[in-house]
Amino acid sequence: MEQGSAREGARPAYAPGAFPYAPGSARVPEDRLPGNRVPGNRVPEQARGRQGEEEQARGEHTHSEPPAPRTVRRHSVRGQILDALRAALVDGELVPGQVYSAPALGARFGVSATPVREAMQRLAVEGAVEVVPNRGFRVTERGPRELAELAEVRALIEVPVMLGLARTVPAQRWSVLRPLAEATVAAAAVGDRAAYAESDRAFHRAVLTLSGNEQLVTIADELHRRSQWPLVAGPATRRAELLADAAEHTALLDALIAQDLTVVQALVREHFTGADG
């Protein structure tokens, strides 16, 4: 009996009427049992009102449409540092053979060492630098032979593709690429090697994209980027050389529009043998 009294004293929260239809309460009406709703299985208006208020209190939505998505904007410090390091490589500010530490470069760019280290790891994957344990990253030393090999591989990929495109792509589609060719001329005119490198790759990517082969575009762009890294102890690319290369872009575009296959082939091969083709 004492145990029973103790249980009775512990049950006020579950006493009849504390919760609707809780165990121990009065018998539940038949029309309130699950599956035995009021006629038509419709929830009474009052119950629906209470249900809606409870759902709103819980943050639930009473309609089928999802909540409007929030716009999340991310600002990639690492991406900006990666672009800056690539530009420094092309400009020769990062000297082949030299070792650079992430903290020192971070101080130069006004950021912590972490995004610099992450960007350098990406450049290591691309082959632009190599990791030097406990010191930092050494800029890869490249010679004329590597540059010639890259030019040969690029020619094997791009020459047949461009010849095929010259036969099939209508003139008006080539005309759309005119601003990209002119951008290379503008960058060359002011001697901006980093801007020229970007506009140069943008033009070639746009041409190769017309093939519809995304893998080809990715591989060709990576080879192109590697061909733009400076040679060890090599002279800086002069403005006249950049202007000559940029002129080849516009000449190539004219040949593609005219479907002059002989000129296209000659220009592409000559372009790849240049310093920044």
N, C-alpha and C positions, 0 to 999 in steps of 0.2 A: 504494500500500500504506500510506503514511504517513497519507493521508487516511482510508483505511479504519480504521486503528488509532485515529485521532482520534475517528471516529464511534463505534467500539466503546467508547472510554473515556467517551463522553458518554451512554451508554445505560444506566447501572446502574439508573436509576429505571424504565426500561422493559424491564429484563431479564426473561427468562422467569420467571414466578412472582411478579414484583413486583405485578402486577395480574392478577386472574383473567381469562384469555382475552384478554390484551393481545396486540397484534401481535408476532410473534416467539416467542410461547410455544408450548407443545405444542398439537397439534391439538385443537380443541374437540370434545367428544363430541356426537354428533348430537342427543341428548336435551337438550342445554344450549343449542342454538341458538334464537334467537327464533322463536316459532311452533312449536317442536318440544319442548314441555315433556314432563314425565313424564305418564303416562297420565291423561287427564281434564283436561289443562292445569292441574293443581294444582301450586302451588309447594310444595316439600318443607317440612316443619314447621320444620326447622332454618333454612332460608333465610327462611321467613316471620318467624321470631323475629328474625333479624339485620335484616331489612327494617324491622320494627316499631321496633327499637331505633334504627336509623339515622334513621327518620322522626321519632321522638320527639326525637332529638338535634338535628334540623333545625327542630324546632318545628312539624312537620306533624301533622295529625290523621289517625288511621287509620280514623275512622268518618265517616259522611256528615253528621252533625249539626254545624252551625257552632258556634264557640265562643260562650259566653254574652256578650251585648253588655255593654259597660261603660256605666254611667250617667254621663253628662257633664252637670254642672250649671253653667250660666253665670249670672253675676250682672251684669246690665246697669246700669252706672253711668249711661250715657247715658239709659236709659229712666227712671231715677229723677230725673235732672236735668230731663228733658223734662216729667215730671209736675209737678215742683216749679215750673218756669217757667210752665206752664199755670195752676197754682193762683195764682201771683203775678200773672199777667195778669188773671185773674178777680177777684182781691181788690183790684186796683188798685195793688199794690205796684210793679209795673212801669208807669210813667206813660206814657200816649200822648204821642208826640212826643219823648221822652227817648231818648238814645243810651246804650247799656250795652256795656261791653267784656267779652269773654270772660274775661280774667284777673281782672277785678274781681269778676265773678259767681262765678268759680271759687273765689276767696278767700272769698266769702260762704258758699258751700256746702261749703267744705273739700275741694275737688277741684282737679285741674289744669284748665287752660283748654281742653284738647282735648274732653272730653265736653260741656262747655258750648257750645263752638263747633259741635259736631255737632248738639246739640239745637236750637241757634238756627237752624242751616241748615234743619232740619225745620220749625221755626216759620215760617221765611221762605217755604218751599214752601206752607205753609197760609195765608200771607198775614197772620200775626199780627205779624211784624216785617219790616223791610227791611234789607238789607246796606248799611252805610256803609263804603266802602273806607278802610282804615287807621285806623278808629275803633271799629267794632263793629257794633251792631245797633240800629236805631231802632224803637221800638214804633209800630205803625201807628196813625195818627189816623183815627178814624171819627166820622161825624156821624149825626144822627137819620134822614136820608134813607136811608143804607145799611142801618140797622137795620130801617126800614120795608120796604125792598126785600127783605131776607132773610125777614122775616115773611111777605110776600106769596108768595114762592117756596115757602117751607115749607108754607103753607096750600094752595097749588096741588097739592103732592105728597101731603101727609098727610091732608087732609080727605077726598078721595074714597076713599083706602085705608082709613081708619078707618070710614067709612060702610059700605064693602063688608064689612069684618070684623065690624061690628056686626050685619050680616044673617046671617052664616054661622058665626061662632065661638060654640060653646056656652058657657053661663054658667060652668061649672066651670073652663074654661081661663082665663077672665078672673080668676077668684078667685085663681088661682096668682100673679097679679101684685100682689096686695094688699100684700105686704111691700115691694115696690119703691115703691109709692105712699106707704106709711107712712115709708119712709126719707127721702123728700123733706121730709115734715112734720117729722121729727126734726132734720134739718139746718137747716131754716128756723127752728125753735124756738130754736136756739142762735145763730142769725145767722152760721153758717159758710157763706159764699158759695161757697167752693171745693168743699166737700162737697155743697152743694146742686146745684151745676153738674153734678157727676159723677152724683149720684142722679137728677137730672132727665133727663139723657141716657140713663141706664140704663133708666128707665121707658119713654121713647119708643122706644128700640131694641127693648125686649121686646115692645111693642105691634106695631111694624112688622114684627118678625121673623115674626109669625104669618102674614104675607102670603106667606112663602116666597120673596120676591124679595130676594136678597142685595145686588144692585146698588142697589136702592132704599134699603135700610137704610144702606149705606155713604154714599150721597150725602146722605140726610136727616141722618145723624149729623154729617157735615162741615158742613152748613149750620147745624145746631143749635149746634155748637161755636163757629162764627164769630159767631153771634148773642149769645153769652155774653160776648164781649170788651167791656170798658168803653168808653163813648163818651169822646171828648176833652172834658176839662173837665166831664164829667158827674158828677152827685152819686152817691155810693155807694148801692147798693141797700139799702134799710132792711129791718129784720127783718119789719116789718108787710107789706111788699110780697112778701117771700119766702114768708111764711105764706099770703098770698092766692093766690099761684101754686101753692103746694103743695096747698092746699085744692081747686084746680081739678083736680089729678090724681085725688084720691079721688072727686070728683064725676063726672069723666069715666069713671072705672072703674065707678061705679054705673050710669051711663047705658048703658055698653056691655053690662053684665050684663043690664040691663032691655031692651036692644035699642030704646032710645028714640032714634031717628035724629035727631029735631029737636034734642034736647038735646045729643047728641054733636056735631052740626055747629056749634051755637052755642058750646059750650065750647071746641072745638078752635080756632075762629077767634079767640075772645076770648083764649085762652091764648097764641096767637102774637103778639098785639099788646102783651102785657105785657113788662116789662123783662127777665125771665129765662125766658120761656116756651120 
